[in-house]
Amino acid sequence: MIELPTVELPRQRTKPDWLKIQIPGGGEYSKVKKIVRENKLHTICEDGNCPNMAECWGIGTATLMILGNICTRSCSFCAVATGRPTEYDLDEPKRVAEAVKTMKLKHCVITSVNRDELSDKGSGVWAETIRLIKLLNPGTTIETLIPDFKSDWDALKKVADEKPEVISHNMETVKRLYRMVRPQARYERSLEQIKRTKELGIRTKSGIMVGLGETEEEVFEIMDDLLSHGCDVMTIGQYLQPTKLHLKVNNYVTPEQFEHYRMTGMEKGFKIVESGPMVRSSYHAEKHI
């Protein structure tokens, strides 16, 4: 393996020009918004304050979020509301499948909040959603961005048995920062989930945020950990503070450093690495099949 040189770049702490966000608008954007509203659906695009919402909705795509919009966990980076969720909507899988059909999606990404209070961690709704999407949209491929299910491997298998083309589970950050960024998650648990997903014969994917104070060496370390646990696709994007109550940005990573991460990840053995300031989990997801 070719050893790539370590690139040491200055840390930028003021928001740079390359992070300017497009203002939402346009015909396709309005169309997607209308479909989401009419079907009473949630999207991580809105609930997670995704900076790519204008671009994605503008070309007719969205990442739909199931099992409500209240999460049982309190990750310090995430804009999704935390609390005690109400009972989930049993009709939601059907509405999601119908929305995918109305949008005429060739590829769709589904994610969810954590539902740790449910006995099956929400995996039954996950399985039914995938099944109905495939039933109503036989030509549509599916990526599922799932929680860790708190090591409930039967729940993971229930999702995998419906054969989505990609099962993604985000590590979110490097090992040293886990307790600060994801206090109710476990680094090793997430790696184990990726390993078991691969063993079930599904393409695997994970992503991290940078700009939280991690070092370059720690990013390389998580790359090695992901690869050793069977991860095929990795995404790397800039952390952006959603509100004043969330973690502050430690630094803004330059496009040059993102490219260095991409090249290093590909050299290490990932099939695909998406790395850039605006990259998020579902960015260019249709290319990850």
Residue pairs with C-beta under 8 A, 6 or more apart in sequence:
1 267
1 268
2 267
4 260
4 263
4 264
4 267
6 216
7 216
7 256
7 257
7 260
8 216
9 254
9 256
9 257
11 250
11 251
11 252
12 251
12 252
12 253
12 254
13 249
13 250
13 251
13 252
14 252
15 252
16 252
16 254
18 255
18 277
19 51
19 238
19 240
19 252
19 277
19 278
21 51
21 54
22 54
22 55
22 58
23 54
24 53
24 54
24 57
24 58
25 54
25 58
26 58
28 57
28 58
28 59
28 60
29 54
29 57
29 58
31 60
32 57
32 60
32 61
32 62
32 103
33 57
35 41
35 99
35 102
35 103
36 43
36 46
36 62
36 64
36 99
39 95
39 96
39 98
39 99
39 102
40 95
41 64
41 65
41 92
41 95
41 96
41 99
42 64
42 65
42 66
42 68
42 69
43 62
43 63
43 64
43 65
44 50
44 63
44 64
44 65
44 80
44 111
44 145
44 282
45 52
45 53
45 56
45 57
45 62
45 63
46 53
47 65
47 69
47 79
47 80
47 81
48 78
48 79
48 80
48 242
49 79
49 240
49 242
50 56
50 63
50 280
51 240
51 278
51 280
52 278
52 280
52 283
56 62
56 63
56 282
60 103
60 104
60 105
61 103
61 105
61 107
61 108
62 103
63 109
63 110
63 111
63 145
63 281
63 282
64 96
64 99
64 100
64 108
64 109
64 110
64 111
65 110
65 111
65 112
65 113
66 92
66 93
66 96
66 110
66 111
66 112
66 122
66 125
66 126
66 129
67 85
67 88
67 92
67 112
67 113
67 115
67 122
67 125
67 126
68 85
68 86
68 88
68 89
68 113
68 115
69 80
69 81
69 113
70 80
70 81
70 82
70 83
70 84
70 85
70 86
70 113
71 78
71 80
71 81
71 82
71 83
71 85
71 113
71 114
72 82
72 83
72 84
72 85
72 113
72 114
72 115
72 116
72 117
73 82
73 114
73 116
73 182
73 184
73 185
74 82
74 183
74 184
75 172
75 181
75 182
75 183
75 184
75 185
76 180
76 181
76 182
76 183
76 246
76 247
77 172
77 173
77 181
77 209
77 212
77 239
77 242
77 246
77 247
78 242
78 246
79 242
79 243
79 246
80 113
84 117
85 113
85 115
85 117
88 115
88 118
88 122
88 125
92 125
92 129
93 125
93 128
93 129
93 131
93 132
94 132
96 110
96 129
96 132
96 133
97 129
97 132
97 133
97 135
97 136
97 137
98 136
100 108
100 133
100 136
100 137
100 140
101 136
101 137
105 137
105 140
106 139
106 140
106 141
106 286
107 140
107 141
107 142
107 143
107 285
107 286
107 289
108 133
108 137
108 140
108 141
108 142
108 143
109 142
109 143
109 144
109 145
109 281
109 282
109 285
110 126
110 129
110 130
110 133
110 142
110 143
110 144
110 145
111 144
111 145
111 146
111 281
111 282
112 122
112 125
112 126
112 145
112 146
112 147
113 147
114 121
114 147
114 184
115 121
115 122
115 147
116 150
116 184
120 152
120 154
120 155
120 158
121 147
121 149
121 150
121 152
121 155
122 147
122 155
123 149
123 152
123 154
123 155
123 156
123 158
123 159
124 158
126 144
126 146
126 158
126 159
126 162
127 158
127 159
127 161
127 162
130 142
130 144
130 159
130 162
130 163
130 164
131 162
133 140
133 142
134 140
134 142
134 162
134 163
141 165
141 286
141 289
142 164
142 165
142 166
143 164
143 165
143 166
143 167
143 168
143 205
143 282
143 285
143 288
144 159
144 164
144 166
144 167
144 168
145 168
145 169
145 170
145 281
145 282
146 156
146 159
146 167
146 168
146 169
147 169
148 169
148 185
148 186
148 189
148 190
148 193
149 155
149 156
149 193
150 189
151 189
151 192
151 193
153 196
156 193
156 196
156 197
156 200
157 200
159 167
160 167
160 197
160 200
160 201
160 202
163 202
164 202
165 202
165 203
165 289
166 202
166 203
166 204
166 205
166 233
166 285
166 288
166 289
167 197
167 202
167 203
167 204
167 205
168 204
168 205
168 206
168 207
168 233
168 281
169 190
169 193
169 194
169 197
169 204
169 205
169 206
170 190
170 206
170 207
170 208
170 281
171 187
171 190
171 191
171 206
171 207
171 208
171 222
171 226
172 181
172 182
172 185
172 207
172 208
172 209
173 181
173 182
173 208
173 209
173 212
173 214
174 208
174 214
174 215
174 218
174 219
174 221
174 222
175 187
175 218
175 221
175 222
175 225
176 214
176 218
177 212
177 213
177 214
178 185
178 186
178 187
180 247
181 212
181 247
190 206
191 225
191 226
191 229
192 229
194 204
194 206
194 226
194 229
194 230
194 231
195 229
195 230
197 204
197 230
198 204
198 229
198 230
198 231
198 232
199 230
203 232
203 233
203 288
203 289
204 230
204 231
204 232
204 233
205 231
205 232
205 233
205 234
205 235
205 281
205 288
206 226
206 231
206 233
206 234
206 235
207 234
207 235
207 236
207 237
207 279
207 280
207 281
208 219
208 222
208 234
208 235
208 236
208 237
209 236
209 237
209 238
209 239
210 219
210 236
210 237
210 238
210 239
210 253
210 258
210 261
211 238
211 239
211 249
211 250
211 251
211 252
211 253
212 239
212 247
212 249
212 250
213 250
213 251
216 257
219 236
219 261
220 264
220 268
223 234
223 264
223 265
223 268
223 270
224 268
226 234
226 270
227 268
227 269
227 270
231 270
232 270
232 271
232 272
233 270
233 271
233 272
233 273
233 274
233 288
234 265
234 270
234 272
234 273
234 274
234 275
235 273
235 274
235 275
235 279
235 280
235 281
235 283
236 258
236 261
236 262
236 265
236 273
236 274
236 275
236 276
236 279
237 275
237 276
237 277
237 278
237 279
237 280
237 283
238 252
238 253
238 277
238 278
238 279
239 247
239 249
240 249
241 247
241 248
241 249
252 277
253 277
255 276
255 277
258 275
258 276
258 277
258 279
259 275
261 273
261 275
262 273
262 274
262 275
262 276
265 273
265 275
266 273
272 287
272 288
274 283
274 284
